Structures are given as C-alpha cells and as structure tokens.
Amino acid sequence: MAPFNLHWVIEEKDADKWIKQFLAEHEISRRALTDIKFNGGNISVNGKEENVRYKLRTGDKLDIVFPPEERSETLVSENIPLNIVFEDPSILVIDKPPYMSTIPSREHPTGSLANALMGYYEKQSIESSAHIVTRLDRNTSGLVLIAKHRYIHHLCSLLQQKRQIKRTYQALAEGYFTDNFGTIEAPIGRKETSIIEREVRPDGQYACTHFEVLEQHVGFSHVKVWLDTGRTHQIRVHMSYIGHPLLGDDLYGGNTTQFTRQALHCSDLHFIHPITKEEMTFHSEIPEDIRP
C-alpha cells in the first residue's frame, strides 16, 4: 500500500528555516517526527534524505513520508458501496445513506461507514485507518468529511476548533412555526434514565442551534438548521424542546406514521481544505424517503 506523504517547494519566506521549524509551523509535532524517524517514515530534500536540522533554501523540494498507520484489529473491512462526492490524497467527502452507523457499535457491529472505508482503502491501496471528522447519527443521512490520515485528522480538528467546518441540515419538524427564524440556546446533557437519550438540563453543556423555516406544510414545516456547537443529538433534542420534534424521531417524540427514521439530512458542508487552504463547498439534495 502507498504510504501517506506530503510535498512542498520551499518559498523565499521559508528559506533559512530548519526543517524542524518548518514542519512545526505545519502542525507536525515532535511526536510525529519521532514516529517518522524510527517507525518507517522518511524526510528528504531534493531526493536526498536529511535530518530535521537541515536549513531550507528557496526552491528546495521537501518530501515527508509518514510511517504505516496501525489499523484496529477489531475494525473489519467490508465491501460496501460508498457514495463518494469528492476525493483527493488528503480527504474524502461521503454522502452517507440512512440506517448506516458512522462507526461500529455493540448494537450494530458491522455495516458501518468505518467498515466500508476499510474495504474501500484496501481496494485502492490506501494506507490508513478510519478518521471520520464529522459524524452523523445512524438514521441521519447526508455529507460526512473523512480524513485519510491521522495528521489530516489533526488538522481538521484544529479547523473544527476555529469553526471553519460548517454543516447545514434540512429537517421536517412537527407543527407550524410562528417565527421564520430562531435561535435555541439550551444546555444539553445525558438523560439519567438512558445511556442513549439526551435532554435539555441546567447542568448540561452549552448548546446553540439556529433555524430558518423554508416551507410550511399541513402539520409540519421544512426547516434549515445550522449549529454553533456539536452536542450529541443536538438538533433532535432542541427541536423537541421547543415543541417541534422531527418527524419520524421516536426517541424524542416525533410522529412516526409517515417516516421510519428522523427526517434529518446534512445537506451542505463547507470547510477550509487542511492542505491547500481552498474553500470547499458541497451540497446533497434531501433524499426521497424524507422529501416533503
């Protein structure tokens, strides 16, 4: 399998920096450098192996080869088709169907997005474990960002901290909204009587949800939702809290006569690419099974 690698042509602004300094500025830690040095990686300049105290010059071609990633022995690879929206050497954007877990669980040990990724990586000779940046609930459909290496996952985590990864959802919520726009600020915590269910509670973590009503229908509304925080089940909990549970969401009081899953879809994904720094925007139409 091909190892993960990075390549730079050194610009004038980076001349006279040690490799160690340059890589630190690109969020490659001392621990990662030690791993590269002792576990099968490589650092080279203009095709010649160098150590981290090499002083860079304008026009130098710096290549970093990371050592092989150790995969979890418990994560089984499976031949499951993936709807790949975008792929490059660093990231994948997947349109996840409903009824697929993001990672295996005790209730659903196989058939997850992570299992499917392992199968895809084996076919494509990609040397990586499953680094899922933006997770979705099992029954929520839509766009998911995947990092193809732990270093890329680290960069994406930094983007998340800076709120430079943004997701927009579309949902069908019960009832008629009197306001076309709204913000829900209510702390969310685990419900004491359940290991799965969350609820709004005073000792919970701060959570903020914004919504816009797109269309009003008889008995329900089509809404756009986006988040300032990423708490477990946040949209489902907050919409139920204001009296508008999602259709099909039996866990939080939604009507299940029409839908067999919560009517929630991650339709838009926007982020700064961790390597190229380009703005990336992707859209996925709301699927037919929950289309209003």
KESE-900773 format. One record per residue (C-alpha): y, z, x; residue in three letters. Coordinates in steps of 0.05 Angstrom, whole numbers. Example, Ala and Ser with C-alpha at 12.3 -4.5 7.8 and 13.67 -1.06 7.14 Angstrom:
KESE-900773
<vexmi <-90, 156, 246>, "ALA">
<vexmi <-21, 143, 273>, "SER">
***
This chain:
KESE-900773
<vexmi <0, 0, 0>, "MET">
<vexmi <70, -16, 24>, "ALA">
<vexmi <109, 47, 45>, "PRO">
<vexmi <178, 61, 17>, "PHE">
<vexmi <234, 41, 64>, "ASN">
<vexmi <309, 37, 69>, "LEU">
<vexmi <352, -12, 109>, "HIS">
<vexmi <426, -10, 129>, "TRP">
<vexmi <470, -55, 170>, "VAL">
<vexmi <520, -8, 203>, "ILE">
<vexmi <592, -19, 185>, "GLU">
<vexmi <651, -3, 230>, "GLU">
<vexmi <667, 61, 193>, "LYS">
<vexmi <599, 89, 212>, "ASP">
<vexmi <600, 68, 285>, "ALA">
<vexmi <593, 125, 336>, "ASP">
<vexmi <555, 169, 287>, "LYS">
<vexmi <488, 197, 306>, "TRP">
<vexmi <431, 173, 262>, "ILE">
<vexmi <421, 245, 241>, "LYS">
<vexmi <493, 249, 216>, "GLN">
<vexmi <490, 182, 181>, "PHE">
<vexmi <426, 200, 144>, "LEU">
<vexmi <453, 268, 124>, "ALA">
<vexmi <512, 232, 91>, "GLU">
<vexmi <460, 192, 52>, "HIS">
<vexmi <426, 256, 28>, "GLU">
<vexmi <366, 252, 74>, "ILE">
<vexmi <352, 324, 91>, "SER">
<vexmi <326, 356, 155>, "ARG">
<vexmi <261, 369, 120>, "ARG">
<vexmi <255, 296, 102>, "ALA">
<vexmi <270, 276, 174>, "LEU">
<vexmi <216, 324, 199>, "THR">
<vexmi <168, 293, 149>, "ASP">
<vexmi <186, 223, 174>, "ILE">
<vexmi <176, 243, 247>, "LYS">
<vexmi <110, 279, 241>, "PHE">
<vexmi <74, 250, 180>, "ASN">
<vexmi <73, 175, 190>, "GLY">
<vexmi <144, 152, 179>, "GLY">
<vexmi <190, 114, 227>, "ASN">
<vexmi <263, 107, 247>, "ILE">
<vexmi <283, 43, 283>, "SER">
<vexmi <346, 7, 303>, "VAL">
<vexmi <345, -68, 314>, "ASN">
<vexmi <269, -66, 311>, "GLY">
<vexmi <263, -11, 365>, "LYS">
<vexmi <240, 59, 349>, "GLU">
<vexmi <296, 110, 360>, "GLU">
<vexmi <306, 185, 350>, "ASN">
<vexmi <359, 218, 307>, "VAL">
<vexmi <407, 227, 367>, "ARG">
<vexmi <417, 152, 375>, "TYR">
<vexmi <491, 136, 368>, "LYS">
<vexmi <501, 78, 319>, "LEU">
<vexmi <542, 16, 334>, "ARG">
<vexmi <575, -34, 288>, "THR">
<vexmi <523, -86, 266>, "GLY">
<vexmi <462, -44, 283>, "ASP">
<vexmi <404, -53, 235>, "LYS">
<vexmi <377, 15, 217>, "LEU">
<vexmi <309, 20, 183>, "ASP">
<vexmi <277, 82, 155>, "ILE">
<vexmi <203, 82, 135>, "VAL">
<vexmi <181, 142, 95>, "PHE">
<vexmi <111, 171, 104>, "PRO">
<vexmi <60, 161, 48>, "PRO">
<vexmi <70, 204, -14>, "GLU">
<vexmi <14, 251, -34>, "GLU">
<vexmi <-6, 239, -106>, "ARG">
<vexmi <-30, 294, -151>, "SER">
<vexmi <-106, 293, -155>, "GLU">
<vexmi <-102, 313, -228>, "THR">
<vexmi <-58, 253, -248>, "LEU">
<vexmi <-107, 198, -267>, "VAL">
<vexmi <-85, 126, -263>, "SER">
<vexmi <-95, 87, -327>, "GLU">
<vexmi <-90, 13, -345>, "ASN">
<vexmi <-37, 20, -399>, "ILE">
<vexmi <14, -36, -411>, "PRO">
<vexmi <87, -18, -395>, "LEU">
<vexmi <148, -50, -426>, "ASN">
<vexmi <189, -58, -362>, "ILE">
<vexmi <263, -71, -376>, "VAL">
<vexmi <285, -70, -303>, "PHE">
<vexmi <253, -61, -235>, "GLU">
<vexmi <276, -63, -162>, "ASP">
<vexmi <250, -29, -99>, "PRO">
<vexmi <281, 38, -119>, "SER">
<vexmi <278, 46, -195>, "ILE">
<vexmi <244, 26, -259>, "LEU">
<vexmi <272, 26, -330>, "VAL">
<vexmi <217, 30, -382>, "ILE">
<vexmi <222, 23, -457>, "ASP">
<vexmi <174, 77, -479>, "LYS">
<vexmi <138, 69, -546>, "PRO">
<vexmi <130, 128, -594>, "PRO">
<vexmi <67, 170, -592>, "TYR">
<vexmi <65, 167, -515>, "MET">
<vexmi <76, 232, -476>, "SER">
<vexmi <120, 228, -415>, "THR">
<vexmi <72, 270, -374>, "ILE">
<vexmi <1, 294, -389>, "PRO">
<vexmi <-6, 360, -427>, "SER">
<vexmi <-63, 404, -450>, "ARG">
<vexmi <-59, 372, -519>, "GLU">
<vexmi <-53, 301, -491>, "HIS">
<vexmi <-85, 300, -421>, "PRO">
<vexmi <-86, 223, -417>, "THR">
<vexmi <-48, 163, -443>, "GLY">
<vexmi <19, 187, -417>, "SER">
<vexmi <75, 147, -384>, "LEU">
<vexmi <58, 181, -318>, "ALA">
<vexmi <-15, 158, -324>, "ASN">
<vexmi <9, 87, -340>, "ALA">
<vexmi <56, 88, -280>, "LEU">
<vexmi <-1, 107, -233>, "MET">
<vexmi <-42, 48, -259>, "GLY">
<vexmi <17, 1, -250>, "TYR">
<vexmi <32, 26, -180>, "TYR">
<vexmi <-40, 15, -159>, "GLU">
<vexmi <-38, -57, -184>, "LYS">
<vexmi <29, -70, -149>, "GLN">
<vexmi <10, -33, -85>, "SER">
<vexmi <69, 14, -94>, "ILE">
<vexmi <60, 78, -54>, "GLU">
<vexmi <90, 131, -99>, "SER">
<vexmi <77, 187, -147>, "SER">
<vexmi <106, 192, -217>, "ALA">
<vexmi <180, 210, -212>, "HIS">
<vexmi <207, 209, -283>, "ILE">
<vexmi <282, 222, -283>, "VAL">
<vexmi <298, 221, -358>, "THR">
<vexmi <242, 247, -402>, "ARG">
<vexmi <232, 236, -477>, "LEU">
<vexmi <192, 275, -527>, "ASP">
<vexmi <124, 245, -544>, "ARG">
<vexmi <146, 217, -611>, "ASN">
<vexmi <215, 195, -588>, "THR">
<vexmi <219, 122, -567>, "SER">
<vexmi <266, 87, -520>, "GLY">
<vexmi <293, 78, -450>, "LEU">
<vexmi <268, 120, -392>, "VAL">
<vexmi <292, 119, -319>, "LEU">
<vexmi <239, 124, -265>, "ILE">
<vexmi <250, 136, -190>, "ALA">
<vexmi <199, 100, -146>, "LYS">
<vexmi <202, 152, -90>, "HIS">
<vexmi <217, 226, -84>, "ARG">
<vexmi <280, 210, -44>, "TYR">
<vexmi <306, 166, -100>, "ILE">
<vexmi <288, 221, -150>, "HIS">
<vexmi <331, 269, -109>, "HIS">
<vexmi <389, 221, -111>, "LEU">
<vexmi <381, 213, -186>, "CYS">
<vexmi <381, 289, -194>, "SER">
<vexmi <448, 290, -159>, "LEU">
<vexmi <473, 237, -207>, "LEU">
<vexmi <450, 279, -266>, "GLN">
<vexmi <488, 339, -239>, "GLN">
<vexmi <550, 296, -237>, "LYS">
<vexmi <535, 270, -307>, "ARG">
<vexmi <530, 199, -280>, "GLN">
<vexmi <467, 185, -320>, "ILE">
<vexmi <485, 177, -393>, "LYS">
<vexmi <439, 165, -452>, "ARG">
<vexmi <457, 146, -524>, "THR">
<vexmi <408, 155, -581>, "TYR">
<vexmi <403, 127, -651>, "GLN">
<vexmi <374, 171, -706>, "ALA">
<vexmi <363, 174, -780>, "LEU">
<vexmi <386, 242, -807>, "ALA">
<vexmi <378, 270, -876>, "GLU">
<vexmi <437, 275, -923>, "GLY">
<vexmi <508, 250, -928>, "TYR">
<vexmi <558, 266, -873>, "PHE">
<vexmi <628, 284, -896>, "THR">
<vexmi <656, 270, -826>, "ASP">
<vexmi <643, 206, -788>, "ASN">
<vexmi <649, 241, -720>, "PHE">
<vexmi <628, 310, -698>, "GLY">
<vexmi <610, 356, -640>, "THR">
<vexmi <558, 411, -644>, "ILE">
<vexmi <564, 467, -594>, "GLU">
<vexmi <509, 518, -605>, "ALA">
<vexmi <464, 553, -554>, "PRO">
<vexmi <390, 535, -555>, "ILE">
<vexmi <331, 578, -536>, "GLY">
<vexmi <256, 583, -546>, "ARG">
<vexmi <235, 609, -614>, "LYS">
<vexmi <199, 675, -604>, "GLU">
<vexmi <141, 657, -650>, "THR">
<vexmi <127, 590, -618>, "SER">
<vexmi <114, 561, -549>, "ILE">
<vexmi <140, 493, -571>, "ILE">
<vexmi <195, 503, -621>, "GLU">
<vexmi <268, 516, -602>, "ARG">
<vexmi <324, 544, -644>, "GLU">
<vexmi <398, 560, -641>, "VAL">
<vexmi <404, 632, -618>, "ARG">
<vexmi <460, 674, -586>, "PRO">
<vexmi <421, 686, -522>, "ASP">
<vexmi <403, 612, -513>, "GLY">
<vexmi <430, 563, -462>, "GLN">
<vexmi <496, 527, -476>, "TYR">
<vexmi <484, 460, -511>, "ALA">
<vexmi <533, 407, -535>, "CYS">
<vexmi <517, 346, -578>, "THR">
<vexmi <564, 292, -603>, "HIS">
<vexmi <550, 245, -661>, "PHE">
<vexmi <581, 185, -697>, "GLU">
<vexmi <559, 162, -766>, "VAL">
<vexmi <543, 87, -763>, "LEU">
<vexmi <519, 77, -835>, "GLU">
<vexmi <509, 120, -897>, "GLN">
<vexmi <447, 105, -940>, "HIS">
<vexmi <418, 137, -1002>, "VAL">
<vexmi <392, 204, -979>, "GLY">
<vexmi <401, 193, -904>, "PHE">
<vexmi <450, 170, -851>, "SER">
<vexmi <443, 126, -789>, "HIS">
<vexmi <478, 162, -732>, "VAL">
<vexmi <492, 151, -658>, "LYS">
<vexmi <483, 213, -615>, "VAL">
<vexmi <500, 230, -543>, "TRP">
<vexmi <495, 294, -503>, "LEU">
<vexmi <534, 336, -454>, "ASP">
<vexmi <472, 377, -439>, "THR">
<vexmi <398, 363, -438>, "GLY">
<vexmi <362, 421, -471>, "ARG">
<vexmi <291, 413, -498>, "THR">
<vexmi <292, 383, -569>, "HIS">
<vexmi <368, 388, -568>, "GLN">
<vexmi <384, 332, -617>, "ILE">
<vexmi <329, 353, -665>, "ARG">
<vexmi <350, 426, -663>, "VAL">
<vexmi <424, 413, -670>, "HIS">
<vexmi <418, 363, -727>, "MET">
<vexmi <373, 411, -765>, "SER">
<vexmi <422, 468, -750>, "TYR">
<vexmi <479, 431, -785>, "ILE">
<vexmi <435, 414, -845>, "GLY">
<vexmi <416, 343, -826>, "HIS">
<vexmi <346, 345, -797>, "PRO">
<vexmi <318, 280, -772>, "LEU">
<vexmi <274, 241, -819>, "LEU">
<vexmi <201, 249, -801>, "GLY">
<vexmi <213, 311, -758>, "ASP">
<vexmi <163, 360, -788>, "ASP">
<vexmi <176, 412, -734>, "LEU">
<vexmi <249, 420, -753>, "TYR">
<vexmi <247, 410, -829>, "GLY">
<vexmi <254, 334, -834>, "GLY">
<vexmi <226, 295, -893>, "ASN">
<vexmi <160, 262, -874>, "THR">
<vexmi <148, 220, -936>, "THR">
<vexmi <174, 156, -902>, "GLN">
<vexmi <163, 166, -828>, "PHE">
<vexmi <106, 196, -788>, "THR">
<vexmi <150, 214, -728>, "ARG">
<vexmi <221, 238, -717>, "GLN">
<vexmi <268, 179, -727>, "ALA">
<vexmi <299, 183, -658>, "LEU">
<vexmi <306, 127, -606>, "HIS">
<vexmi <341, 126, -538>, "CYS">
<vexmi <378, 60, -546>, "SER">
<vexmi <426, 59, -487>, "ASP">
<vexmi <421, 81, -415>, "LEU">
<vexmi <479, 78, -366>, "HIS">
<vexmi <479, 103, -294>, "PHE">
<vexmi <503, 90, -224>, "ILE">
<vexmi <448, 59, -182>, "HIS">
<vexmi <427, 111, -130>, "PRO">
<vexmi <425, 60, -73>, "ILE">
<vexmi <470, 1, -90>, "THR">
<vexmi <522, 44, -127>, "LYS">
<vexmi <527, -10, -181>, "GLU">
<vexmi <539, 9, -253>, "GLU">
<vexmi <475, -5, -292>, "MET">
<vexmi <473, -11, -368>, "THR">
<vexmi <411, -23, -411>, "PHE">
<vexmi <401, -28, -487>, "HIS">
<vexmi <339, -24, -531>, "SER">
<vexmi <340, -41, -605>, "GLU">
<vexmi <317, 12, -653>, "ILE">
<vexmi <242, -3, -667>, "PRO">
<vexmi <217, -28, -733>, "GLU">
<vexmi <179, 35, -752>, "ASP">
<vexmi <244, 75, -759>, "ILE">
<vexmi <293, 18, -773>, "ARG">
<vexmi <339, 37, -831>, "PRO">
***
